[in-house]
Amino acid sequence: MIQETKRTLLKGAAAVGAAAFAPQLLAQQKPVRVGYAIARTGPWTGGAQVSQEPNYLLWAEQQNAAGGLDVKGVRRPIELISSDDRSDIETCVRSYEKLMGSDKVDLVLPPWGSNANFAVAPLANRFGYPFLAPTALSKRLVEMKLPYFFLMLQQPKPMCEALVDMLKANGVKSIAVIYVDDLFGLENFAALKVALQGTDIRMVEDKSYPGGVKDLSPVLRSIKDKNPDAFIGFTYPPDTILASKQSKEVGFNPKFFYASVGTAFQLYRNVMTPAGAEGVLGMGSWNSKTSPGAKAYFDAHTKKFGGKEPDRWASGACWASLEILTNAVKAHGLDRKAIRDYVANTTHKTILGDIKFVGSENVGTPGTVSQWQKGEFEVVWPAKVATAKLAPKPNW
């Protein structure tokens, strides 16, 4: 609009008039009611309020600023209908049953995490609402073959294969593993064991731990005594930070230190300090160097939320899911069956590159490994999507 006003005074006046009238036009259109439940309290909050809900808010704001969501050629305002799932599966399920069953919202956005998505995924099929889940890793979700449910993240198999490929290529001979005792931890640990088959890499120790753990130092000391080349943690954000802090405290300095959810967060860099995070590996798939669209998204997110950056893994998947949904509604309106078919049968151009689904699984985005380098979480594996080369990890 600013560029138009620079061309002629007449066009400038028209633009100003249109801008003044736009809110009235927006108000006259029936809103698109978009529902979701997300953790604002409880243990899931850290992940949900970094990787997911900020993106929902930014998306709605941007769409409404443009005149509303393009519904098959007609701009309509987005009305978000949301609630706190309290990090509770039962609350989450009831919330989505209400949104789809009695509220009959036009569209839904998914909750945070593998466990919550596993619980609500069958509802997507039952009520016929497309779900594009940006924070779920589960082979079981893929195997359920739910036609309305789509997983944006790379799943345990490709993620663990990328990790093992990187370790093999860099001469790793021994690893130690910890994993949270839930769907996420168990599935990733199982995928890692499969990926290790046929390699020379030995697993010298593996330990599960309960969610909400407050002390990992005993297991870290035990692992330190075995002196593995690499440490792998299938961890959630609080555990990722705990394992990192306590590894430093006990003097555990493997050549490769890999943690999972939360490593890609700005919070991790802030808590550990850029120097303390240097060389740490984790689950990540993008940053602002990945594409022009990724940079535009990164900058818009950081500006809207007062310097709060998107994480370099699931935030990107969340934004890509919203890009796909936006294009689907533009092409097919609010016909949810047509939206589902569009999502299932299209190669989607997103900030992460091309995304394509086979069944529920995104097969377009390869498994990746990222690493903190000089304050940025760089994609370091595989080379075809890398934003930097793998660097040696200094001691804590």
Phi and psi in degrees as a GROMACS rama.xvg file:
@    title "Ramachandran Plot"
@    xaxis  label "Phi"
@    yaxis  label "Psi"
@TYPE xy
-62.7535  -41.4934  ILE-2
-62.2285  -37.9942  GLN-3
-63.7459  -41.1651  GLU-4
-67.5983  -21.7761  THR-5
-75.9943  -16.3239  LYS-6
-80.4544  -52.2526  ARG-7
-147.79  153.684  THR-8
-63.2696  -35.0979  LEU-9
-63.0656  -46.3971  LEU-10
-65.735  -35.1595  LYS-11
-62.7405  -44.0341  GLY-12
-63.5151  -40.1261  ALA-13
-63.1959  -40.7502  ALA-14
-64.7098  -42.5835  ALA-15
-63.5824  -41.5337  VAL-16
-62.7464  -41.7031  GLY-17
-64.427  -41.0389  ALA-18
-63.4897  -39.6328  ALA-19
-67.4155  -33.4633  ALA-20
-84.7989  -20.6906  PHE-21
-56.2297  -44.75  ALA-22
-59.0393  -35.6262  PRO-23
-66.6928  -42.5654  GLN-24
-62.1481  -42.5732  LEU-25
-61.7259  -41.7951  LEU-26
-67.0289  -28.63  ALA-27
-75.4324  -24.0677  GLN-28
-81.8821  139.863  GLN-29
-63.7931  129.994  LYS-30
-69.1114  153.271  PRO-31
-87.7222  115.664  VAL-32
-89.0011  116.114  ARG-33
-116.846  118.408  VAL-34
-110.757  149.715  GLY-35
-163.368  158.967  TYR-36
-120.91  138.252  ALA-37
-147.734  152.308  ILE-38
-73.0206  120.287  ALA-39
-116.3  -12.6571  ARG-40
-137.016  159.816  THR-41
89.5753  179.935  GLY-42
-67.3859  -17.9516  PRO-43
-83.2195  -8.05842  TRP-44
-58.892  -42.6605  THR-45
-54.9002  -46.0395  GLY-46
-72.6997  -44.6804  GLY-47
-63.7303  -37.6634  ALA-48
-88.703  -0.871781  GLN-49
-102.707  -52.1039  VAL-50
-89.5622  -17.9901  SER-51
-128.754  -68.4419  GLN-52
-60.0662  -37.9465  GLU-53
-55.4167  -35.121  PRO-54
-69.0667  -38.1063  ASN-55
-61.122  -43.4735  TYR-56
-67.458  -42.8934  LEU-57
-64.0176  -42.8254  LEU-58
-59.8637  -49.7018  TRP-59
-61.8136  -41.7507  ALA-60
-62.797  -46.0433  GLU-61
-64.8622  -43.122  GLN-62
-63.9281  -44.2354  GLN-63
-67.7273  -34.3612  ASN-64
-65.401  -26.7799  ALA-65
-87.0277  4.1328  ALA-66
109.198  -2.70892  GLY-67
115.63  170.447  GLY-68
-69.458  132.574  LEU-69
-75.148  105.325  ASP-70
-103.609  87.9873  VAL-71
52.7676  46.8811  LYS-72
95.9626  -6.87326  GLY-73
-116.121  125.088  VAL-74
-80.9331  124.667  ARG-75
-131.038  140.284  ARG-76
-67.0587  147.04  PRO-77
-90.0289  129.647  ILE-78
-113.064  114.176  GLU-79
-84.9364  129.767  LEU-80
-118.741  107.336  ILE-81
-137.367  163.238  SER-82
-152.2  164.872  SER-83
-84.9788  121.009  ASP-84
-83.6684  -1.3292  ASP-85
59.8192  21.8005  ARG-86
58.4243  37.4351  SER-87
-129.343  124.947  ASP-88
-59.5611  -46.9248  ILE-89
-62.5832  -42.9992  GLU-90
-61.9982  -41.6275  THR-91
-60.9935  -48.1429  CYS-92
-62.6492  -46.1855  VAL-93
-60.3769  -39.0183  ARG-94
-63.0657  -44.1446  SER-95
-73.326  -33.5303  TYR-96
-61.3225  -40.0105  GLU-97
-68.6238  -45.5175  LYS-98
-58.7913  -44.034  LEU-99
-89.84  -34.7069  MET-100
-83.8678  -49.5873  GLY-101
-105.408  -41.1993  SER-102
-71.5437  -29.5883  ASP-103
49.8662  53.909  LYS-104
-63.0531  163.646  VAL-105
-74.3045  -41.5522  ASP-106
-140.978  158.531  LEU-107
-126.175  152.232  VAL-108
-115.536  145.251  LEU-109
-75.9267  163.893  PRO-110
-80.1002  -176.887  PRO-111
-96.4358  136.951  TRP-112
97.2574  155.968  GLY-113
-63.1926  -44.3607  SER-114
-64.0609  -45.6165  ASN-115
-65.2914  -42.4523  ALA-116
-66.8491  -35.5574  ASN-117
-60.8493  -37.2449  PHE-118
-73.8248  -36.3866  ALA-119
-95.3296  -13.9724  VAL-120
-54.1501  -43.9552  ALA-121
-61.5604  -26.7598  PRO-122
-67.1964  -31.5208  LEU-123
-58.0621  -44.5233  ALA-124
-71.5117  -41.6637  ASN-125
-61.409  -42.0729  ARG-126
-97.7586  -9.33592  PHE-127
73.4549  43.4701  GLY-128
-115.228  124.03  TYR-129
-65.0343  130.23  PRO-130
-114.694  125.997  PHE-131
-113.357  93.2529  LEU-132
-84.8056  118.72  ALA-133
-94.4773  -3.08361  PRO-134
-134.898  38.7508  THR-135
-125.1  126.099  ALA-136
-118.936  112.215  LEU-137
-164.718  115.459  SER-138
-60.0759  -34.7346  LYS-139
-64.9476  -35.6053  ARG-140
-64.3558  -38.0146  LEU-141
-65.0904  -44.466  VAL-142
-68.8634  -20.2497  GLU-143
-69.196  -18.2647  MET-144
51.3276  55.9929  LYS-145
-92.2428  112.328  LEU-146
-65.5463  -18.6485  PRO-147
-97.9364  1.49698  TYR-148
-114.102  127.113  PHE-149
-128.268  135.036  PHE-150
-102.41  118.705  LEU-151
-79.7056  -37.9637  MET-152
-72.7832  151.678  LEU-153
-63.0991  137.159  GLN-154
-86.3859  172.607  GLN-155
-52.2745  -40.3577  PRO-156
-60.6117  -57.6339  LYS-157
-65.3789  -33.2654  PRO-158
-66.787  -43.0693  MET-159
-72.6361  -34.1863  CYS-160
-63.6223  -41.1514  GLU-161
-63.6833  -41.9462  ALA-162
-62.6141  -47.2425  LEU-163
-65.8376  -40.1458  VAL-164
-57.8113  -43.6358  ASP-165
-64.4284  -43.9452  MET-166
-63.6453  -44.2232  LEU-167
-59.2528  -46.4275  LYS-168
-64.5652  -18.4968  ALA-169
-112.961  22.8871  ASN-170
75.7646  18.1683  GLY-171
-71.0891  133.585  VAL-172
-115.753  -18.8642  LYS-173
-145.024  143.666  SER-174
-137.237  157.534  ILE-175
-128.133  145.23  ALA-176
-132.508  136.921  VAL-177
-122.127  151.668  ILE-178
-152.407  141.423  TYR-179
-68.7582  140.301  VAL-180
-84.7791  68.976  ASP-181
-150.493  -172.916  ASP-182
-54.7806  -46.4198  LEU-183
-61.1299  -52.388  PHE-184
-65.4167  -43.9227  GLY-185
-65.5799  -42.8016  LEU-186
-68.7344  -39.8914  GLU-187
-68.8457  -38.4307  ASN-188
-63.7346  -41.9929  PHE-189
-62.4316  -42.0875  ALA-190
-65.6756  -36.3805  ALA-191
-63.2737  -44.3648  LEU-192
-60.8916  -39.4234  LYS-193
-65.7981  -43.4223  VAL-194
-63.4599  -28.351  ALA-195
-78.1664  -16.8851  LEU-196
-60.5417  134.007  GLN-197
83.5625  3.23115  GLY-198
-103.673  172.421  THR-199
-94.5899  9.91931  ASP-200
-85.5391  125.384  ILE-201
-97.5817  141.067  ARG-202
-95.5816  107.78  MET-203
-85.1727  -18.7988  VAL-204
-161.375  144.98  GLU-205
-143.352  133.577  ASP-206
-139.212  134.766  LYS-207
-93.2299  160.62  SER-208
-145.427  154.368  TYR-209
-77.8465  151.272  PRO-210
-59.6399  144.272  GLY-211
80.6871  13.9774  GLY-212
-56.8634  143.346  VAL-213
-110.848  -13.0171  LYS-214
-147.875  117.544  ASP-215
-111.227  5.01725  LEU-216
-62.3302  -36.9674  SER-217
-60.5987  -45.3159  PRO-218
-69.6936  -34.0922  VAL-219
-67.8674  -36.8051  LEU-220
-65.418  -41.2519  ARG-221
-61.6952  -42.9075  SER-222
-66.1216  -40.9846  ILE-223
-56.4842  -40.0943  LYS-224
-62.7874  -25.7634  ASP-225
-87.9852  -9.50442  LYS-226
51.9752  54.3531  ASN-227
-72.4367  155.782  PRO-228
-67.9805  -33.9357  ASP-229
-137.128  145.351  ALA-230
-112.659  134.757  PHE-231
-127.416  126.511  ILE-232
-122.103  120.524  GLY-233
-92.5507  88.2133  PHE-234
-125.513  157.933  THR-235
-96.6974  167.032  TYR-236
-48.8523  -48.9657  PRO-237
-63.9908  -36.061  PRO-238
-72.6912  -34.248  ASP-239
-60.3308  -46.2834  THR-240
-69.2571  -41.6153  ILE-241
-60.2325  -48.1823  LEU-242
-61.9088  -37.2823  ALA-243
-69.134  -47.8898  SER-244
-61.6245  -44.8773  LYS-245
-75.3585  -27.5438  GLN-246
-63.2179  -40.3285  SER-247
-63.8435  -42.7462  LYS-248
-63.7996  -38.5558  GLU-249
-90.6512  -0.597324  VAL-250
74.5558  32.0839  GLY-251
-90.4107  112.469  PHE-252
-128.557  71.3635  ASN-253
-68.9126  162.365  PRO-254
-64.8122  -32.9196  LYS-255
-128.987  125.314  PHE-256
-122.935  114.039  PHE-257
-122.336  124.587  TYR-258
-124.584  172.038  ALA-259
-107.547  -106.257  SER-260
-70.4218  129.175  VAL-261
105.807  -22.7116  GLY-262
-60.9827  -34.0517  THR-263
-79.4342  -0.0367938  ALA-264
-82.3439  145.237  PHE-265
-55.5179  -36.453  GLN-266
-56.4825  -40.7575  LEU-267
-60.4887  -48.1115  TYR-268
-61.6198  -39.769  ARG-269
-68.5493  -42.064  ASN-270
-70.4456  -44.3005  VAL-271
-82.1985  -15.189  MET-272
73.3042  151.693  THR-273
-55.1485  -39.9499  PRO-274
-67.5819  -38.5836  ALA-275
-70.6574  -29.4969  GLY-276
-83.306  -14.4483  ALA-277
-52.6192  125.819  GLU-278
87.3504  -8.99548  GLY-279
-71.6012  134.696  VAL-280
-99.5818  157.427  LEU-281
-174.896  -175.202  GLY-282
-75.0781  114.337  MET-283
-156.91  156.421  GLY-284
-142.944  -3.404  SER-285
-163.416  166.886  TRP-286
-156.843  -169.686  ASN-287
-68.9431  -10.4486  SER-288
-85.7217  -11.4555  LYS-289
-63.2941  -40.4739  THR-290
-163.004  160.428  SER-291
-57.1276  -38.6863  PRO-292
-64.7193  -37.3591  GLY-293
-63.5165  -40.4847  ALA-294
-66.2722  -43.2449  LYS-295
-61.1168  -43.181  ALA-296
-63.9569  -47.7477  TYR-297
-56.2062  -46.9355  PHE-298
-66.5106  -41.6869  ASP-299
-65.236  -42.6091  ALA-300
-62.3964  -48.5638  HIS-301
-62.9371  -38.5038  THR-302
-68.1925  -47.2908  LYS-303
-62.5939  -38.8626  LYS-304
-102.268  28.1168  PHE-305
61.6328  43.2538  GLY-306
94.4215  -2.98342  GLY-307
-78.1851  116.373  LYS-308
-86.4948  150.132  GLU-309
-68.0393  153.051  PRO-310
-75.8814  160.439  ASP-311
-93.0666  25.9595  ARG-312
-136.236  -88.898  TRP-313
-69.6593  -27.0922  ALA-314
-58.205  -42.684  SER-315
-63.7531  -40.0578  GLY-316
-65.3856  -36.9164  ALA-317
-65.1409  -45.7077  CYS-318
-64.7854  -39.9426  TRP-319
-61.0452  -37.8988  ALA-320
-63.77  -36.748  SER-321
-72.086  -33.8823  LEU-322
-61.1706  -44.7734  GLU-323
-63.7841  -46.1096  ILE-324
-62.3502  -41.7968  LEU-325
-59.7368  -45.9413  THR-326
-67.0329  -35.5898  ASN-327
-64.2884  -43.3887  ALA-328
-68.9886  -36.0493  VAL-329
-61.1652  -39.8205  LYS-330
-81.3279  -35.1146  ALA-331
-127.492  6.99405  HIS-332
67.3874  -145.416  GLY-333
-104.161  21.4719  LEU-334
-74.6376  102.515  ASP-335
-67.6235  -30.958  ARG-336
-65.878  -42.547  LYS-337
-66.8487  -36.7753  ALA-338
-62.2608  -46.0874  ILE-339
-57.1728  -46.2293  ARG-340
-64.6115  -38.9091  ASP-341
-63.0352  -46.7577  TYR-342
-61.052  -43.7321  VAL-343
-70.0764  -29.6237  ALA-344
-116.121  11.7004  ASN-345
-117.651  144.376  THR-346
-88.4966  116.557  THR-347
-96.8494  131.55  HIS-348
-86.5974  120.094  LYS-349
-136.911  176.29  THR-350
-62.8883  -20.9692  ILE-351
-92.2596  -0.775676  LEU-352
104.04  -163.695  GLY-353
-73.0459  132.053  ASP-354
-121.679  131.519  ILE-355
-139.873  142.884  LYS-356
-107.331  136.756  PHE-357
-113.595  110.703  VAL-358
63.564  -127.589  GLY-359
-89.8559  -9.43253  SER-360
-96.2934  134.827  GLU-361
-74.4174  111.356  ASN-362
-104.624  2.80479  VAL-363
-85.3422  -30.0533  GLY-364
-94.5851  119.166  THR-365
-72.4563  160.093  PRO-366
-60.8092  143.063  GLY-367
-140.604  161.435  THR-368
-131.74  136.657  VAL-369
-121.201  165.141  SER-370
-148.989  137.373  GLN-371
-72.182  123.623  TRP-372
-139.011  113.515  GLN-373
52.3241  43.8625  LYS-374
86.5263  -1.01327  GLY-375
-121.528  141.031  GLU-376
-89.5152  96.8291  PHE-377
-87.5078  139.758  GLU-378
-75.5971  120.724  VAL-379
-115.269  -8.91544  VAL-380
-155.138  136.924  TRP-381
-79.4728  171.095  PRO-382
-61.041  -32.0335  ALA-383
-67.1172  -19.7445  LYS-384
-120.734  5.3588  VAL-385
-66.601  143.021  ALA-386
-103.906  -6.523  THR-387
-162.195  163.994  ALA-388
-85.2487  149.581  LYS-389
-57.1798  135.624  LEU-390
-119.087  150.12  ALA-391
-62.451  144.402  PRO-392
-87.8609  125.646  LYS-393
-72.8321  164.388  PRO-394
-63.8702  154.527  ASN-395
